[in-house]
Amino acid sequence: MRLVAAAALVYLLVPGHPLAWLTGVPLGPLSLSCVVLVTLLVFAFWPTPPRAIPPLPGLWEGARGRGLLALALLATLIAAKLTLSWLAPAYGLPGWYYANGRFQGPPERSTAFRGPLATRRDQAIRFGADEFPVYFLNDSQRFNFFGPEAERRRNLPFSIRWQGFLYVPSDDDYSFWLTASGPATLALDGEQIAAVDAEGRDSAGATLPLRAGSHAVEIAYARRPPRSGDLKLEWEVDGRRQALGLPYLLAEPIDREGWQRDRVVGLAGLVVDGVFLASLGSAGIALVVARLWLALRRPDRRWPLVERSSLAAFLLLVFAHASLPQLGRVDKMVLLGGGQDWLTHETLARDILLNGPLMTLGKPLGEGRAFYAQPFYPYALAAMHWLVGEDQFGPTVLQLLGLGLAGVLLYFIAKRLFGTPAAVGTLLVFIGLRAWQLDWVARRLLSEGVYFVVLPAALLCLLRYLDGWRRADLLLAALFLGLSVVTRGPTLLYLPLVAVLVWMIMRREGATKRRALAAVGALLAVSLAIVGLVPLRNLVVAGQPALVASSGGVNLEKLHRPTPKVHLAEASGRWYAPFVRDVPTREVLEFMLQDPLGYAASYVPLAFYTLGYGAAIDESNVVVWPDLVLLNLLYVGTLVCSRRARSARASLLHAFIAVHFLTMVVFAPYDYDNRLVLPMYLPMAVFAGFALSSLAIRLAALRRRPGAVIGAASLGLAAEPAKRAREAHG
């Protein structure tokens, strides 16, 4: 099944015919939906391989042979798809885009089209105000206007020149209509046939005889601020007026024979994609039927069979909720706000895709800038853009789907610590937390969109390793811990606690010193190898091996402003001066040394704010998040009342909560509302789910048997004494 799923994913990723449904990377909405469906089918049905299912006539007989047949079919489809892509003409009209209204300077570059000359190839000349693919305007290096200059960002000019070929299917008279807001021209075979230059929106038309075959076409357009961009070129073909687009626009000329041949090739591309989609649908239906059949025949395996299917259905609903309402925003331009983190992250992601992983922003090596913000998120965002395109639809959908995945990871964490009822309760708590707190964060280009996933993944892999001592789990835990550190720098403080806890738990469970030391060493080595890439890059690009992002000093000072008792001039002569070059950090250090009581007092509002109550910056606007306050109360109550909540394995979660809380108190937790404090509440949801599920089970048991002590379901108040009493009586 794994090989079949991998082959299906390869089919979706490789290039296909431009006129087919599944054209490869970057993935459109249909291709992305298929990738999600394949992944969820593997997730849902991998725990039950075909050999574990009794023979079902016509469906599972000869499962191995069917698997080989599926692999052969997919290999044939992949080869056919690649061949049809190679045979296809160069569809799309090449366009050269400029970040000015005068067609001057070098043309801009696209991350989705890597052609050697043009910015991109456009499929149709039909653009409204937010439909021009001018994604290069999201550049904090050139267009980061905010504050009093924010209006400039909404009026950025641009110009575009398209030059390619229009294929005319037959000899006839053809009518053209050019509609634009601002200056636009249309030329065929080197002769201008229509032009518009209006303050508002205007149209111009022309009718001329054309012979069948390829004709050189050239279109020029410039936006005239403050007017919104608007351009549409239509023509009458096949008896109807339609936008000039595929399959008639090409980058290279094509003769009649080539045109007729590609009608067959394009149809074959649709057939190949249709066979793949039909096979995928049939496989999904067959797996569901087999799972239901086995659940009916094997009651003892019913819940294990249903569990992953239900979680996969949950993720499918998350994907549908994330994507379906936003389908109208596919290929639409979103001009990100100036001075915002999401504009910076988008700029860095584009630089990675266009210029390589060093993220130099055009500077020579050694003269660039050390990482200002947390480094990993721009790389993750670049990967998302590579996979799903330049617009904001794909990354937003992937981050929302990742948020749903975080809930599933928390489910399995709770299941390992406290059992299935607690896992179900945790998922329900997470759904509420997602709706009230996490959803708005995942819809923005912020590092939490990745941190919400890699952190629970690291915790789950750690628990899996401690349960089975499997090397793969240890390496995955180290990988995710390293990614967590480079996503949120303060997580580095969590690493030594993890090492100590893993050592203690392994030794307590009978591991030799050598084995425990090897596990801790491998965990730290892999994690720190990933973290070590940060100073290495900074050394190469900026000439200084800075380990942490330079924004840390700014956040450190943001809500720890020195009091009047502090004389900052003394900082230059301090012992630490040669080692701490960051000015905000030095000011905070002086605050600590000269006025320790005042510095300690600055922690109080931050502590309350982290716990869901407070004003943080604007003391006149006190904010209370009841859901976060409730989670804190459930967490503390569970920790006090339940021994299971205080177990050695649970301490991995407690250690992260403690580290995160302390870093939020030291560093300002106020940045885009309360988004910085939210990762702390993911492991808290595990304990809240345990508390609520235990309470529900206990109330249900008391309702059936008043006065009974339900040790297995309680929060630990009577569980251990009852167990010891049973053991004493044999």
URURWO-V268494 format. One record per helix or strand of 2 or more residues. SS is the DSSP state (alpha for helix, beta for strand). FROM is the first residue (numbers start at 1). LEN is the number of residues. If there is no record, write none. Layout:
SS:FROM:LEN  SS:FROM:LEN
This chain:
alpha:2:12  alpha:29:17  alpha:50:3  alpha:63:25  beta:93:6  beta:120:3  beta:126:2  alpha:135:3  alpha:147:7  beta:159:10  beta:172:17  beta:191:20  beta:213:10  beta:231:7  beta:240:4  beta:249:2  alpha:256:42  alpha:299:31  alpha:341:15  alpha:376:13  alpha:392:27  alpha:420:23  alpha:448:21  alpha:471:17  alpha:489:20  alpha:513:30  alpha:551:8  alpha:568:6  alpha:583:12  alpha:596:15  beta:613:2  beta:623:2  alpha:626:16  alpha:644:3  alpha:651:16  alpha:675:3  alpha:680:25  alpha:719:10
